Amino acid sequence: MMATPDPSATPRRLLIEDWMPARAVGIESLRERISPQAMPPYNYIHVWWARRPLAVSRAAVLLSLLPADADRTLVERLLGFMIPAKDLLA
């Protein structure tokens, strides 16, 4: 049996509502697209004409799942913003 939600309960605030590292996401998107070392070689077998902003998608999904009081430095590390491109392949 499905429980009915309590109408007096306030919804949980999400991290994406309070904080979005737009500059870091933009830099990561550029790095992801420009640097051939940042992407696996099989991505270059066929050029796909519609660009998929993977860094933006990853950030939006992760930030929409985490609570607003999540550790922001940990979130940036999970998204890979502090990792140089050469270390991504190791």
PDB file with one MODEL, atoms N, CA, C and O in Angstrom:
MODEL        1
ATOM      1  N   MET A   1       0.833  -1.170   0.000  1.00  0.00           N
ATOM      2  CA  MET A   1       0.000   0.000   0.000  1.00  0.00           C
ATOM      3  C   MET A   1       0.889   1.247   0.000  1.00  0.00           C
ATOM      4  O   MET A   1       1.878   1.307   0.729  1.00  0.00           O
ATOM      5  N   MET A   2       0.544   2.209  -0.793  1.00  0.00           N
ATOM      6  CA  MET A   2       1.347   3.421  -0.941  1.00  0.00           C
ATOM      7  C   MET A   2       0.993   4.436   0.152  1.00  0.00           C
ATOM      8  O   MET A   2      -0.178   4.695   0.429  1.00  0.00           O
ATOM      9  N   ALA A   3       2.043   5.001   0.763  1.00  0.00           N
ATOM     10  CA  ALA A   3       1.818   5.998   1.808  1.00  0.00           C
ATOM     11  C   ALA A   3       1.504   7.353   1.168  1.00  0.00           C
ATOM     12  O   ALA A   3       2.098   7.733   0.159  1.00  0.00           O
ATOM     13  N   THR A   4       0.575   8.057   1.768  1.00  0.00           N
ATOM     14  CA  THR A   4       0.256   9.387   1.264  1.00  0.00           C
ATOM     15  C   THR A   4       1.237  10.394   1.862  1.00  0.00           C
ATOM     16  O   THR A   4       1.537  10.341   3.055  1.00  0.00           O
ATOM     17  N   PRO A   5       1.734  11.306   1.037  1.00  0.00           N
ATOM     18  CA  PRO A   5       2.684  12.293   1.553  1.00  0.00           C
ATOM     19  C   PRO A   5       2.011  13.271   2.508  1.00  0.00           C
ATOM     20  O   PRO A   5       0.837  13.608   2.353  1.00  0.00           O
ATOM     21  N   ASP A   6       2.765  13.711   3.483  1.00  0.00           N
ATOM     22  CA  ASP A   6       2.264  14.671   4.464  1.00  0.00           C
ATOM     23  C   ASP A   6       2.243  16.064   3.823  1.00  0.00           C
ATOM     24  O   ASP A   6       3.303  16.578   3.463  1.00  0.00           O
ATOM     25  N   PRO A   7       1.076  16.688   3.672  1.00  0.00           N
ATOM     26  CA  PRO A   7       1.011  18.002   3.019  1.00  0.00           C
ATOM     27  C   PRO A   7       1.704  19.107   3.821  1.00  0.00           C
ATOM     28  O   PRO A   7       2.089  20.129   3.253  1.00  0.00           O
ATOM     29  N   SER A   8       1.867  18.915   5.128  1.00  0.00           N
ATOM     30  CA  SER A   8       2.518  19.943   5.940  1.00  0.00           C
ATOM     31  C   SER A   8       4.040  19.852   5.890  1.00  0.00           C
ATOM     32  O   SER A   8       4.727  20.788   6.300  1.00  0.00           O
ATOM     33  N   ALA A   9       4.573  18.742   5.394  1.00  0.00           N
ATOM     34  CA  ALA A   9       6.025  18.575   5.316  1.00  0.00           C
ATOM     35  C   ALA A   9       6.585  19.439   4.191  1.00  0.00           C
ATOM     36  O   ALA A   9       6.046  19.472   3.085  1.00  0.00           O
ATOM     37  N   THR A  10       7.663  20.128   4.491  1.00  0.00           N
ATOM     38  CA  THR A  10       8.303  20.946   3.463  1.00  0.00           C
ATOM     39  C   THR A  10       9.230  20.076   2.643  1.00  0.00           C
ATOM     40  O   THR A  10       9.903  19.205   3.193  1.00  0.00           O
ATOM     41  N   PRO A  11       9.280  20.293   1.335  1.00  0.00           N
ATOM     42  CA  PRO A  11      10.152  19.473   0.502  1.00  0.00           C
ATOM     43  C   PRO A  11      11.625  19.764   0.798  1.00  0.00           C
ATOM     44  O   PRO A  11      11.991  20.878   1.174  1.00  0.00           O
ATOM     45  N   ARG A  12      12.435  18.767   0.624  1.00  0.00           N
ATOM     46  CA  ARG A  12      13.869  18.877   0.869  1.00  0.00           C
ATOM     47  C   ARG A  12      14.487  19.797  -0.172  1.00  0.00           C
ATOM     48  O   ARG A  12      14.211  19.658  -1.364  1.00  0.00           O
ATOM     49  N   ARG A  13      15.307  20.720   0.255  1.00  0.00           N
ATOM     50  CA  ARG A  13      15.990  21.648  -0.650  1.00  0.00           C
ATOM     51  C   ARG A  13      17.174  20.928  -1.284  1.00  0.00           C
ATOM     52  O   ARG A  13      17.922  20.227  -0.604  1.00  0.00           O
ATOM     53  N   LEU A  14      17.335  21.110  -2.597  1.00  0.00           N
ATOM     54  CA  LEU A  14      18.389  20.435  -3.340  1.00  0.00           C
ATOM     55  C   LEU A  14      19.548  21.374  -3.615  1.00  0.00           C
ATOM     56  O   LEU A  14      19.389  22.594  -3.610  1.00  0.00           O
ATOM     57  N   LEU A  15      20.710  20.799  -3.854  1.00  0.00           N
ATOM     58  CA  LEU A  15      21.921  21.580  -4.076  1.00  0.00           C
ATOM     59  C   LEU A  15      21.823  22.431  -5.340  1.00  0.00           C
ATOM     60  O   LEU A  15      22.348  23.544  -5.372  1.00  0.00           O
ATOM     61  N   ILE A  16      21.167  21.933  -6.369  1.00  0.00           N
ATOM     62  CA  ILE A  16      21.057  22.687  -7.624  1.00  0.00           C
ATOM     63  C   ILE A  16      20.246  23.967  -7.440  1.00  0.00           C
ATOM     64  O   ILE A  16      20.400  24.910  -8.216  1.00  0.00           O
ATOM     65  N   GLU A  17      19.392  24.011  -6.433  1.00  0.00           N
ATOM     66  CA  GLU A  17      18.606  25.212  -6.159  1.00  0.00           C
ATOM     67  C   GLU A  17      19.440  26.322  -5.513  1.00  0.00           C
ATOM     68  O   GLU A  17      19.133  27.505  -5.659  1.00  0.00           O
ATOM     69  N   ASP A  18      20.490  25.929  -4.802  1.00  0.00           N
ATOM     70  CA  ASP A  18      21.316  26.896  -4.086  1.00  0.00           C
ATOM     71  C   ASP A  18      22.648  27.196  -4.765  1.00  0.00           C
ATOM     72  O   ASP A  18      23.186  28.294  -4.623  1.00  0.00           O
ATOM     73  N   TRP A  19      23.176  26.234  -5.495  1.00  0.00           N
ATOM     74  CA  TRP A  19      24.543  26.386  -6.000  1.00  0.00           C
ATOM     75  C   TRP A  19      24.729  25.580  -7.278  1.00  0.00           C
ATOM     76  O   TRP A  19      24.376  24.402  -7.345  1.00  0.00           O
ATOM     77  N   MET A  20      25.286  26.231  -8.284  1.00  0.00           N
ATOM     78  CA  MET A  20      25.651  25.566  -9.538  1.00  0.00           C
ATOM     79  C   MET A  20      26.970  26.183  -9.989  1.00  0.00           C
ATOM     80  O   MET A  20      27.009  27.375 -10.294  1.00  0.00           O
ATOM     81  N   PRO A  21      28.051  25.405 -10.039  1.00  0.00           N
ATOM     82  CA  PRO A  21      29.353  25.961 -10.430  1.00  0.00           C
ATOM     83  C   PRO A  21      29.413  26.190 -11.940  1.00  0.00           C
ATOM     84  O   PRO A  21      30.072  25.440 -12.660  1.00  0.00           O
ATOM     85  N   ALA A  22      28.732  27.215 -12.410  1.00  0.00           N
ATOM     86  CA  ALA A  22      28.580  27.448 -13.846  1.00  0.00           C
ATOM     87  C   ALA A  22      29.917  27.661 -14.544  1.00  0.00           C
ATOM     88  O   ALA A  22      30.131  27.138 -15.638  1.00  0.00           O
ATOM     89  N   ARG A  23      30.814  28.418 -13.932  1.00  0.00           N
ATOM     90  CA  ARG A  23      32.114  28.662 -14.557  1.00  0.00           C
ATOM     91  C   ARG A  23      32.912  27.365 -14.682  1.00  0.00           C
ATOM     92  O   ARG A  23      33.491  27.091 -15.734  1.00  0.00           O
ATOM     93  N   ALA A  24      32.944  26.574 -13.624  1.00  0.00           N
ATOM     94  CA  ALA A  24      33.686  25.309 -13.660  1.00  0.00           C
ATOM     95  C   ALA A  24      33.065  24.327 -14.648  1.00  0.00           C
ATOM     96  O   ALA A  24      33.784  23.605 -15.339  1.00  0.00           O
ATOM     97  N   VAL A  25      31.746  24.296 -14.719  1.00  0.00           N
ATOM     98  CA  VAL A  25      31.072  23.418 -15.683  1.00  0.00           C
ATOM     99  C   VAL A  25      31.383  23.861 -17.106  1.00  0.00           C
ATOM    100  O   VAL A  25      31.614  23.024 -17.979  1.00  0.00           O
ATOM    101  N   GLY A  26      31.391  25.169 -17.349  1.00  0.00           N
ATOM    102  CA  GLY A  26      31.716  25.679 -18.677  1.00  0.00           C
ATOM    103  C   GLY A  26      33.138  25.355 -19.090  1.00  0.00           C
ATOM    104  O   GLY A  26      33.382  24.955 -20.228  1.00  0.00           O
ATOM    105  N   ILE A  27      34.077  25.525 -18.172  1.00  0.00           N
ATOM    106  CA  ILE A  27      35.476  25.200 -18.456  1.00  0.00           C
ATOM    107  C   ILE A  27      35.628  23.713 -18.729  1.00  0.00           C
ATOM    108  O   ILE A  27      36.345  23.320 -19.649  1.00  0.00           O
ATOM    109  N   GLU A  28      34.962  22.887 -17.938  1.00  0.00           N
ATOM    110  CA  GLU A  28      35.040  21.432 -18.142  1.00  0.00           C
ATOM    111  C   GLU A  28      34.420  21.038 -19.476  1.00  0.00           C
ATOM    112  O   GLU A  28      34.924  20.135 -20.143  1.00  0.00           O
ATOM    113  N   SER A  29      33.336  21.697 -19.876  1.00  0.00           N
ATOM    114  CA  SER A  29      32.713  21.406 -21.166  1.00  0.00           C
ATOM    115  C   SER A  29      33.657  21.736 -22.318  1.00  0.00           C
ATOM    116  O   SER A  29      33.770  20.969 -23.274  1.00  0.00           O
ATOM    117  N   LEU A  30      34.333  22.880 -22.224  1.00  0.00           N
ATOM    118  CA  LEU A  30      35.308  23.242 -23.256  1.00  0.00           C
ATOM    119  C   LEU A  30      36.475  22.263 -23.286  1.00  0.00           C
ATOM    120  O   LEU A  30      36.905  21.826 -24.353  1.00  0.00           O
ATOM    121  N   ARG A  31      36.973  21.931 -22.120  1.00  0.00           N
ATOM    122  CA  ARG A  31      38.100  21.000 -22.038  1.00  0.00           C
ATOM    123  C   ARG A  31      37.717  19.628 -22.590  1.00  0.00           C
ATOM    124  O   ARG A  31      38.502  18.977 -23.279  1.00  0.00           O
ATOM    125  N   GLU A  32      36.506  19.209 -22.276  1.00  0.00           N
ATOM    126  CA  GLU A  32      36.018  17.914 -22.732  1.00  0.00           C
ATOM    127  C   GLU A  32      35.904  17.866 -24.254  1.00  0.00           C
ATOM    128  O   GLU A  32      36.124  16.821 -24.866  1.00  0.00           O
ATOM    129  N   ARG A  33      35.564  18.986 -24.852  1.00  0.00           N
ATOM    130  CA  ARG A  33      35.344  19.036 -26.293  1.00  0.00           C
ATOM    131  C   ARG A  33      36.624  19.290 -27.088  1.00  0.00           C
ATOM    132  O   ARG A  33      36.782  18.771 -28.192  1.00  0.00           O
ATOM    133  N   ILE A  34      37.530  20.080 -26.534  1.00  0.00           N
ATOM    134  CA  ILE A  34      38.727  20.478 -27.265  1.00  0.00           C
ATOM    135  C   ILE A  34      39.853  19.466 -27.142  1.00  0.00           C
ATOM    136  O   ILE A  34      40.515  19.148 -28.130  1.00  0.00           O
ATOM    137  N   SER A  35      40.071  18.963 -25.950  1.00  0.00           N
ATOM    138  CA  SER A  35      41.226  18.109 -25.685  1.00  0.00           C
ATOM    139  C   SER A  35      40.959  16.660 -26.090  1.00  0.00           C
ATOM    140  O   SER A  35      40.035  16.041 -25.564  1.00  0.00           O
ATOM    141  N   PRO A  36      41.752  16.107 -27.015  1.00  0.00           N
ATOM    142  CA  PRO A  36      41.553  14.701 -27.368  1.00  0.00           C
ATOM    143  C   PRO A  36      41.964  13.756 -26.248  1.00  0.00           C
ATOM    144  O   PRO A  36      41.547  12.598 -26.239  1.00  0.00           O
ATOM    145  N   GLN A  37      42.778  14.226 -25.297  1.00  0.00           N
ATOM    146  CA  GLN A  37      43.173  13.367 -24.182  1.00  0.00           C
ATOM    147  C   GLN A  37      42.065  13.227 -23.142  1.00  0.00           C
ATOM    148  O   GLN A  37      42.077  12.280 -22.356  1.00  0.00           O
ATOM    149  N   ALA A  38      41.116  14.148 -23.125  1.00  0.00           N
ATOM    150  CA  ALA A  38      40.058  14.106 -22.122  1.00  0.00           C
ATOM    151  C   ALA A  38      38.969  13.103 -22.471  1.00  0.00           C
ATOM    152  O   ALA A  38      38.176  12.726 -21.608  1.00  0.00           O
ATOM    153  N   MET A  39      38.920  12.666 -23.725  1.00  0.00           N
ATOM    154  CA  MET A  39      37.888  11.728 -24.151  1.00  0.00           C
ATOM    155  C   MET A  39      38.536  10.447 -24.657  1.00  0.00           C
ATOM    156  O   MET A  39      39.635  10.485 -25.211  1.00  0.00           O
ATOM    157  N   PRO A  40      37.867   9.313 -24.472  1.00  0.00           N
ATOM    158  CA  PRO A  40      38.409   8.055 -24.964  1.00  0.00           C
ATOM    159  C   PRO A  40      38.506   8.045 -26.489  1.00  0.00           C
ATOM    160  O   PRO A  40      37.715   8.709 -27.158  1.00  0.00           O
ATOM    161  N   PRO A  41      39.471   7.296 -27.052  1.00  0.00           N
ATOM    162  CA  PRO A  41      39.664   7.315 -28.501  1.00  0.00           C
ATOM    163  C   PRO A  41      38.468   6.811 -29.305  1.00  0.00           C
ATOM    164  O   PRO A  41      38.289   7.222 -30.451  1.00  0.00           O
ATOM    165  N   TYR A  42      37.650   5.936 -28.735  1.00  0.00           N
ATOM    166  CA  TYR A  42      36.507   5.429 -29.502  1.00  0.00           C
ATOM    167  C   TYR A  42      35.462   6.508 -29.761  1.00  0.00           C
ATOM    168  O   TYR A  42      34.582   6.318 -30.600  1.00  0.00           O
ATOM    169  N   ASN A  43      35.541   7.642 -29.056  1.00  0.00           N
ATOM    170  CA  ASN A  43      34.616   8.744 -29.329  1.00  0.00           C
ATOM    171  C   ASN A  43      34.930   9.441 -30.644  1.00  0.00           C
ATOM    172  O   ASN A  43      34.097  10.186 -31.160  1.00  0.00           O
ATOM    173  N   TYR A  44      36.112   9.213 -31.191  1.00  0.00           N
ATOM    174  CA  TYR A  44      36.508   9.867 -32.426  1.00  0.00           C
ATOM    175  C   TYR A  44      36.363   8.966 -33.659  1.00  0.00           C
ATOM    176  O   TYR A  44      36.761   9.354 -34.757  1.00  0.00           O
ATOM    177  N   ILE A  45      35.804   7.779 -33.486  1.00  0.00           N
ATOM    178  CA  ILE A  45      35.580   6.885 -34.622  1.00  0.00           C
ATOM    179  C   ILE A  45      34.564   7.509 -35.577  1.00  0.00           C
ATOM    180  O   ILE A  45      34.756   7.514 -36.793  1.00  0.00           O
ATOM    181  N   HIS A  46      33.503   8.021 -35.017  1.00  0.00           N
ATOM    182  CA  HIS A  46      32.466   8.659 -35.826  1.00  0.00           C
ATOM    183  C   HIS A  46      32.145  10.013 -35.205  1.00  0.00           C
ATOM    184  O   HIS A  46      31.861  10.092 -34.010  1.00  0.00           O
ATOM    185  N   VAL A  47      32.184  11.055 -35.983  1.00  0.00           N
ATOM    186  CA  VAL A  47      31.867  12.386 -35.480  1.00  0.00           C
ATOM    187  C   VAL A  47      30.345  12.524 -35.419  1.00  0.00           C
ATOM    188  O   VAL A  47      29.652  12.417 -36.432  1.00  0.00           O
ATOM    189  N   TRP A  48      29.854  12.759 -34.228  1.00  0.00           N
ATOM    190  CA  TRP A  48      28.422  12.944 -34.062  1.00  0.00           C
ATOM    191  C   TRP A  48      28.128  14.426 -34.178  1.00  0.00           C
ATOM    192  O   TRP A  48      28.760  15.231 -33.495  1.00  0.00           O
ATOM    193  N   TRP A  49      27.195  14.800 -35.017  1.00  0.00           N
ATOM    194  CA  TRP A  49      26.975  16.196 -35.334  1.00  0.00           C
ATOM    195  C   TRP A  49      26.269  16.961 -34.233  1.00  0.00           C
ATOM    196  O   TRP A  49      26.510  18.156 -34.067  1.00  0.00           O
ATOM    197  N   ALA A  50      25.432  16.325 -33.501  1.00  0.00           N
ATOM    198  CA  ALA A  50      24.751  17.008 -32.399  1.00  0.00           C
ATOM    199  C   ALA A  50      25.618  16.900 -31.154  1.00  0.00           C
ATOM    200  O   ALA A  50      25.861  15.801 -30.655  1.00  0.00           O
ATOM    201  N   ARG A  51      26.077  18.019 -30.662  1.00  0.00           N
ATOM    202  CA  ARG A  51      26.956  18.023 -29.495  1.00  0.00           C
ATOM    203  C   ARG A  51      26.164  17.710 -28.236  1.00  0.00           C
ATOM    204  O   ARG A  51      25.100  18.282 -28.001  1.00  0.00           O
ATOM    205  N   ARG A  52      26.678  16.819 -27.447  1.00  0.00           N
ATOM    206  CA  ARG A  52      26.068  16.458 -26.178  1.00  0.00           C
ATOM    207  C   ARG A  52      26.934  17.031 -25.055  1.00  0.00           C
ATOM    208  O   ARG A  52      28.060  16.569 -24.868  1.00  0.00           O
ATOM    209  N   PRO A  53      26.453  18.005 -24.313  1.00  0.00           N
ATOM    210  CA  PRO A  53      27.252  18.589 -23.238  1.00  0.00           C
ATOM    211  C   PRO A  53      27.291  17.661 -22.015  1.00  0.00           C
ATOM    212  O   PRO A  53      26.488  17.804 -21.093  1.00  0.00           O
ATOM    213  N   LEU A  54      28.218  16.726 -22.020  1.00  0.00           N
ATOM    214  CA  LEU A  54      28.261  15.715 -20.972  1.00  0.00           C
ATOM    215  C   LEU A  54      28.582  16.297 -19.607  1.00  0.00           C
ATOM    216  O   LEU A  54      27.995  15.875 -18.611  1.00  0.00           O
ATOM    217  N   ALA A  55      29.497  17.254 -19.533  1.00  0.00           N
ATOM    218  CA  ALA A  55      29.849  17.842 -18.234  1.00  0.00           C
ATOM    219  C   ALA A  55      28.636  18.538 -17.617  1.00  0.00           C
ATOM    220  O   ALA A  55      28.405  18.436 -16.412  1.00  0.00           O
ATOM    221  N   VAL A  56      27.873  19.235 -18.431  1.00  0.00           N
ATOM    222  CA  VAL A  56      26.678  19.923 -17.935  1.00  0.00           C
ATOM    223  C   VAL A  56      25.630  18.905 -17.481  1.00  0.00           C
ATOM    224  O   VAL A  56      24.979  19.096 -16.455  1.00  0.00           O
ATOM    225  N   SER A  57      25.473  17.839 -18.237  1.00  0.00           N
ATOM    226  CA  SER A  57      24.498  16.808 -17.872  1.00  0.00           C
ATOM    227  C   SER A  57      24.869  16.132 -16.563  1.00  0.00           C
ATOM    228  O   SER A  57      24.017  15.918 -15.700  1.00  0.00           O
ATOM    229  N   ARG A  58      26.159  15.794 -16.420  1.00  0.00           N
ATOM    230  CA  ARG A  58      26.606  15.158 -15.175  1.00  0.00           C
ATOM    231  C   ARG A  58      26.378  16.075 -13.986  1.00  0.00           C
ATOM    232  O   ARG A  58      25.904  15.635 -12.939  1.00  0.00           O
ATOM    233  N   ALA A  59      26.714  17.345 -14.144  1.00  0.00           N
ATOM    234  CA  ALA A  59      26.539  18.301 -13.040  1.00  0.00           C
ATOM    235  C   ALA A  59      25.064  18.464 -12.687  1.00  0.00           C
ATOM    236  O   ALA A  59      24.711  18.467 -11.508  1.00  0.00           O
ATOM    237  N   ALA A  60      24.215  18.596 -13.674  1.00  0.00           N
ATOM    238  CA  ALA A  60      22.782  18.796 -13.412  1.00  0.00           C
ATOM    239  C   ALA A  60      22.170  17.595 -12.700  1.00  0.00           C
ATOM    240  O   ALA A  60      21.380  17.762 -11.771  1.00  0.00           O
ATOM    241  N   VAL A  61      22.524  16.400 -13.126  1.00  0.00           N
ATOM    242  CA  VAL A  61      21.962  15.202 -12.488  1.00  0.00           C
ATOM    243  C   VAL A  61      22.461  15.079 -11.054  1.00  0.00           C
ATOM    244  O   VAL A  61      21.668  14.850 -10.141  1.00  0.00           O
ATOM    245  N   LEU A  62      23.768  15.229 -10.849  1.00  0.00           N
ATOM    246  CA  LEU A  62      24.319  15.089  -9.502  1.00  0.00           C
ATOM    247  C   LEU A  62      23.779  16.158  -8.555  1.00  0.00           C
ATOM    248  O   LEU A  62      23.389  15.847  -7.429  1.00  0.00           O
ATOM    249  N   LEU A  63      23.753  17.409  -8.999  1.00  0.00           N
ATOM    250  CA  LEU A  63      23.281  18.485  -8.133  1.00  0.00           C
ATOM    251  C   LEU A  63      21.785  18.398  -7.848  1.00  0.00           C
ATOM    252  O   LEU A  63      21.321  18.908  -6.828  1.00  0.00           O
ATOM    253  N   SER A  64      21.031  17.764  -8.728  1.00  0.00           N
ATOM    254  CA  SER A  64      19.596  17.623  -8.482  1.00  0.00           C
ATOM    255  C   SER A  64      19.271  16.453  -7.554  1.00  0.00           C
ATOM    256  O   SER A  64      18.135  16.310  -7.103  1.00  0.00           O
ATOM    257  N   LEU A  65      20.269  15.620  -7.273  1.00  0.00           N
ATOM    258  CA  LEU A  65      20.051  14.497  -6.363  1.00  0.00           C
ATOM    259  C   LEU A  65      20.546  14.765  -4.947  1.00  0.00           C
ATOM    260  O   LEU A  65      20.053  14.158  -3.996  1.00  0.00           O
ATOM    261  N   LEU A  66      21.513  15.662  -4.796  1.00  0.00           N
ATOM    262  CA  LEU A  66      22.128  15.909  -3.492  1.00  0.00           C
ATOM    263  C   LEU A  66      21.381  16.977  -2.704  1.00  0.00           C
ATOM    264  O   LEU A  66      20.804  17.895  -3.287  1.00  0.00           O
ATOM    265  N   PRO A  67      21.391  16.857  -1.367  1.00  0.00           N
ATOM    266  CA  PRO A  67      20.754  17.892  -0.550  1.00  0.00           C
ATOM    267  C   PRO A  67      21.558  19.187  -0.579  1.00  0.00           C
ATOM    268  O   PRO A  67      22.738  19.178  -0.928  1.00  0.00           O
ATOM    269  N   ALA A  68      20.932  20.286  -0.221  1.00  0.00           N
ATOM    270  CA  ALA A  68      21.558  21.600  -0.294  1.00  0.00           C
ATOM    271  C   ALA A  68      22.752  21.739   0.639  1.00  0.00           C
ATOM    272  O   ALA A  68      23.619  22.580   0.400  1.00  0.00           O
ATOM    273  N   ASP A  69      22.818  20.944   1.683  1.00  0.00           N
ATOM    274  CA  ASP A  69      23.930  21.063   2.627  1.00  0.00           C
ATOM    275  C   ASP A  69      25.086  20.113   2.304  1.00  0.00           C
ATOM    276  O   ASP A  69      25.935  19.874   3.163  1.00  0.00           O
ATOM    277  N   ALA A  70      25.138  19.574   1.103  1.00  0.00           N
ATOM    278  CA  ALA A  70      26.220  18.678   0.706  1.00  0.00           C
ATOM    279  C   ALA A  70      27.541  19.442   0.615  1.00  0.00           C
ATOM    280  O   ALA A  70      27.555  20.647   0.363  1.00  0.00           O
ATOM    281  N   ASP A  71      28.646  18.730   0.824  1.00  0.00           N
ATOM    282  CA  ASP A  71      29.978  19.326   0.766  1.00  0.00           C
ATOM    283  C   ASP A  71      30.308  19.697  -0.681  1.00  0.00           C
ATOM    284  O   ASP A  71      30.412  18.822  -1.541  1.00  0.00           O
ATOM    285  N   ARG A  72      30.471  20.985  -0.945  1.00  0.00           N
ATOM    286  CA  ARG A  72      30.665  21.463  -2.314  1.00  0.00           C
ATOM    287  C   ARG A  72      32.022  21.073  -2.888  1.00  0.00           C
ATOM    288  O   ARG A  72      32.136  20.831  -4.089  1.00  0.00           O
ATOM    289  N   THR A  73      33.049  21.010  -2.051  1.00  0.00           N
ATOM    290  CA  THR A  73      34.361  20.601  -2.574  1.00  0.00           C
ATOM    291  C   THR A  73      34.341  19.139  -2.975  1.00  0.00           C
ATOM    292  O   THR A  73      34.982  18.757  -3.954  1.00  0.00           O
ATOM    293  N   LEU A  74      33.613  18.316  -2.232  1.00  0.00           N
ATOM    294  CA  LEU A  74      33.476  16.909  -2.600  1.00  0.00           C
ATOM    295  C   LEU A  74      32.712  16.767  -3.913  1.00  0.00           C
ATOM    296  O   LEU A  74      33.048  15.923  -4.745  1.00  0.00           O
ATOM    297  N   VAL A  75      31.689  17.588  -4.095  1.00  0.00           N
ATOM    298  CA  VAL A  75      30.900  17.555  -5.330  1.00  0.00           C
ATOM    299  C   VAL A  75      31.781  17.931  -6.523  1.00  0.00           C
ATOM    300  O   VAL A  75      31.707  17.290  -7.571  1.00  0.00           O
ATOM    301  N   GLU A  76      32.607  18.956  -6.373  1.00  0.00           N
ATOM    302  CA  GLU A  76      33.515  19.343  -7.458  1.00  0.00           C
ATOM    303  C   GLU A  76      34.502  18.232  -7.779  1.00  0.00           C
ATOM    304  O   GLU A  76      34.826  18.010  -8.945  1.00  0.00           O
ATOM    305  N   ARG A  77      34.977  17.541  -6.769  1.00  0.00           N
ATOM    306  CA  ARG A  77      35.889  16.419  -7.016  1.00  0.00           C
ATOM    307  C   ARG A  77      35.162  15.265  -7.697  1.00  0.00           C
ATOM    308  O   ARG A  77      35.725  14.611  -8.574  1.00  0.00           O
ATOM    309  N   LEU A  78      33.911  15.008  -7.300  1.00  0.00           N
ATOM    310  CA  LEU A  78      33.137  13.943  -7.946  1.00  0.00           C
ATOM    311  C   LEU A  78      32.892  14.253  -9.418  1.00  0.00           C
ATOM    312  O   LEU A  78      32.873  13.352 -10.257  1.00  0.00           O
ATOM    313  N   LEU A  79      32.706  15.523  -9.722  1.00  0.00           N
ATOM    314  CA  LEU A  79      32.491  15.926 -11.109  1.00  0.00           C
ATOM    315  C   LEU A  79      33.795  15.979 -11.896  1.00  0.00           C
ATOM    316  O   LEU A  79      33.766  16.085 -13.122  1.00  0.00           O
ATOM    317  N   GLY A  80      34.937  15.907 -11.217  1.00  0.00           N
ATOM    318  CA  GLY A  80      36.224  15.874 -11.895  1.00  0.00           C
ATOM    319  C   GLY A  80      36.784  17.232 -12.232  1.00  0.00           C
ATOM    320  O   GLY A  80      37.650  17.328 -13.102  1.00  0.00           O
ATOM    321  N   PHE A  81      36.328  18.292 -11.581  1.00  0.00           N
ATOM    322  CA  PHE A  81      36.785  19.635 -11.901  1.00  0.00           C
ATOM    323  C   PHE A  81      38.213  19.897 -11.452  1.00  0.00           C
ATOM    324  O   PHE A  81      38.880  20.764 -12.017  1.00  0.00           O
ATOM    325  N   MET A  82      38.695  19.178 -10.461  1.00  0.00           N
ATOM    326  CA  MET A  82      40.034  19.422  -9.937  1.00  0.00           C
ATOM    327  C   MET A  82      41.057  18.449 -10.498  1.00  0.00           C
ATOM    328  O   MET A  82      42.218  18.485 -10.090  1.00  0.00           O
ATOM    329  N   ILE A  83      40.668  17.595 -11.405  1.00  0.00           N
ATOM    330  CA  ILE A  83      41.568  16.562 -11.932  1.00  0.00           C
ATOM    331  C   ILE A  83      42.084  17.006 -13.290  1.00  0.00           C
ATOM    332  O   ILE A  83      41.287  17.253 -14.195  1.00  0.00           O
ATOM    333  N   PRO A  84      43.411  17.115 -13.456  1.00  0.00           N
ATOM    334  CA  PRO A  84      43.959  17.460 -14.781  1.00  0.00           C
ATOM    335  C   PRO A  84      43.635  16.389 -15.822  1.00  0.00           C
ATOM    336  O   PRO A  84      43.464  15.220 -15.476  1.00  0.00           O
ATOM    337  N   ALA A  85      43.552  16.775 -17.071  1.00  0.00           N
ATOM    338  CA  ALA A  85      43.172  15.842 -18.145  1.00  0.00           C
ATOM    339  C   ALA A  85      44.124  14.667 -18.236  1.00  0.00           C
ATOM    340  O   ALA A  85      43.688  13.554 -18.529  1.00  0.00           O
ATOM    341  N   LYS A  86      45.410  14.877 -17.994  1.00  0.00           N
ATOM    342  CA  LYS A  86      46.377  13.780 -18.096  1.00  0.00           C
ATOM    343  C   LYS A  86      46.134  12.713 -17.030  1.00  0.00           C
ATOM    344  O   LYS A  86      46.453  11.544 -17.245  1.00  0.00           O
ATOM    345  N   ASP A  87      45.571  13.102 -15.880  1.00  0.00           N
ATOM    346  CA  ASP A  87      45.292  12.155 -14.816  1.00  0.00           C
ATOM    347  C   ASP A  87      43.989  11.384 -15.046  1.00  0.00           C
ATOM    348  O   ASP A  87      43.771  10.345 -14.422  1.00  0.00           O
ATOM    349  N   LEU A  88      43.136  11.873 -15.918  1.00  0.00           N
ATOM    350  CA  LEU A  88      41.877  11.180 -16.201  1.00  0.00           C
ATOM    351  C   LEU A  88      42.114   9.854 -16.921  1.00  0.00           C
ATOM    352  O   LEU A  88      41.336   8.912 -16.768  1.00  0.00           O
ATOM    353  N   LEU A  89      43.177   9.786 -17.695  1.00  0.00           N
ATOM    354  CA  LEU A  89      43.450   8.586 -18.488  1.00  0.00           C
ATOM    355  C   LEU A  89      44.247   7.550 -17.715  1.00  0.00           C
ATOM    356  O   LEU A  89      44.330   6.401 -18.149  1.00  0.00           O
ATOM    357  N   ALA A  90      44.831   7.912 -16.597  1.00  0.00           N
ATOM    358  CA  ALA A  90      45.669   6.990 -15.836  1.00  0.00           C
ATOM    359  C   ALA A  90      44.857   5.953 -15.104  1.00  0.00           C
ATOM    360  O   ALA A  90      45.419   5.101 -14.416  1.00  0.00           O
TER     361      ALA A  90
ENDMDL
END
